[in-house]
Every structure is written in structure tokens, then in C-alpha cells.
């Protein structure tokens, strides 16, 4: 039917049409979650490339700023896992570092022998996410995917 409507002539056909829509929307949500995860991965890696310095020199990043790029290990360790289904029509992906020191760089904390060093937080995940969320880019991915799925029916 023109205009994106559904034309049915019985309960069984209505049920079949609705199940088709549910299947399409679920696939669209999975696709949008994958796209959002990889977009966030790129933003986090960009955040980690804002400043750099040679190995063995003091870090130029201030507390509260992302860590400076030295070897690139932290940046390369940013990976996407998923998406995986977490319920009907719900998908989840994890994006973050696999480098052992990734968490303490993001959140700060006590480190070193006997906890002798207090490392200030140098967030890089949260600022990347907040920038994307504020721009509406993540919302747009989902809206576009759902719109396309609905237009197929």
C-alpha cells in the first residue's frame, strides 16, 4: 500500500504483517547498535590522539584531559564487542580498552608499588560519548535505521 501503510484482510495476515515489522525493527536495531558502537570507537580513538609526546618525556596532558599518545597501545586497544541480544528487540555492544591501564587512565586511582602513586583521571571514553550524544549522531543512527525498516512495510 502506498504511504507505508499495511493492508490486511484477516487476523492471520495482520499477525504475519506485525511479526514482519518486529523482525525488521529488530534487525534495524542490531544494525544501528553496530554502527553506533563503531562510531563511538572512532571518537574514542580520536580523543586519544589529541596530544602526543615522545616516550620517556613527561606527559603534556593535564588531569581531566585525555592521556597523550606515546606508543599508541591504549588507542589500538579500543575495540568493539558485540552487539549481542539482551532481550526482545534490544542489543548491546561494549566499546573500550583492552590495555590493562585503560581503566585507571579513564577514572584515575591509586597505582604503583604499595599504592604510592595517585594517578588523576584522564577521561577519554566519557568525553567521546558525551560529544556524540550531544550532537544527536547516535539518536540519528537509530531513527534512520527504524525509519528505513518501517518504510519496507
N, C-alpha and C positions, 0 to 999 in steps of 0.2 A: 504494500500500500504506500502511496506517495506521502511524504511528510514524516516518515519514520514511525508511523502507526503500525499496529498489529491487527490483522483481520483474521478472526477465527469463527468457526461455525459450531463449536461444541466444547464441552468441558475438557475432553481429552486433548483437543487441539490447543486450547488455552494453556493447559498444563504443559504440553510439549513446547509451546512458544515461550512460556515463562522459564522453563528449565534451560532452554537455549540461551535466553538472556542471562540467566545466572551463570552459565558456563562461560559465555563471552565476557561478562564482567569480571569473573574470577581470573580468566586468562589476562585480561587487561590490567588488573591489579598486580598480578605477578610481573608483567612486563614493566609497568610503571615503577614497581619496587626495585627491579633490576636497574632501570635507568637512573632512578634517584640514588641508589647506592653507588653507582659508578660516577655520577656527578659529584657526590659528596667525597668520594675517594680523590677525584681530581682537585677539588677545592682544598682538601687537607694537604695534599702534596704541594699545592701552590703556596699554602700557608707556611710550609716547612722550607720553602725556597726563597722566602722574603729577604733573608740576610745570610751571609756566609762568612767564614774566616778560615785561615789555614790551620791545619792540625797543630796542636801544641801551643796555640796562642789563646789568650783569654776570650771568652765568648762576648761578642758585642751586643747580644740581646739582653734587654733589661728584664727583671722579673715582671711577669704579666705579659711579656711578648713571646712569640713562639721561639723555640730553640733555633739557633743558627745552623745552617747546613755546613757540616765539616766533611764527613765521609759519605754521606747520603744513605747510610744504613737505615736510619729511622724512616726517612722518606720512602725508601724502597720497601720497607716492611709494612706499609699501609696496604691492606688487602681487603677485598670484599669476600664475605662468606654468605652464601645463600643467593636468592631468597629461598626460604623454607616455609611451608604452610604452617600456620599456628591456629587454625580454626577455619570455619566456613567463610570463604572469601577474604581471608586475612593472610598476609605474607609478611615475613620478617627477614631482614638482611643485617648482617653485622659488618661494620666498617671500622677498622682500627689497626694499630700497630701489632706486629708480632715481635718486634725488638723488645728485649727484656726491660730496658729502661724507658720504654714508651709511656707507661702509666705514670711514673714519677715525674717525668718531664711535664706531662699534662696537668697533674694535680699537685705536684710538689710533695715534700715529705722528708723524712729523716733517712739518711743513707750513710754509707762508709763504714769503716771498722768501728764497731761499738756504737754506731749511730752518731758519729762525731760530726756529721755534716748535715745541715739543714738546707735542702735544695728548694728554692722558691718555685712556685708553679709557673710554668711557661706553656700556657694552653695553646693548642693548635687544632684540636678536634672541635671543641665547642665554638670557637670563633668562626670556623668554616661553616659549621651547621647553622649558626645564628645568621650569618650573612646570606646563606641560601634561603633560609626560612623567611627572612625579612624581605628578600627580593621577590618572593612568590614563585620562584622557579620550581620548588618541589610540588607545591599545590598545582601549578600549571601542568606538570607531567601527568599527575593523576587525572585531572579534569580532561585533558586531551585524550588520554587512553580510554576513559569511561565514555566520553562523547563518541569516539570512534566505534566503540563496542555497541553502544546504543543505536548508532546510525546503521549498523548492519542488520538491525531487526526492524 
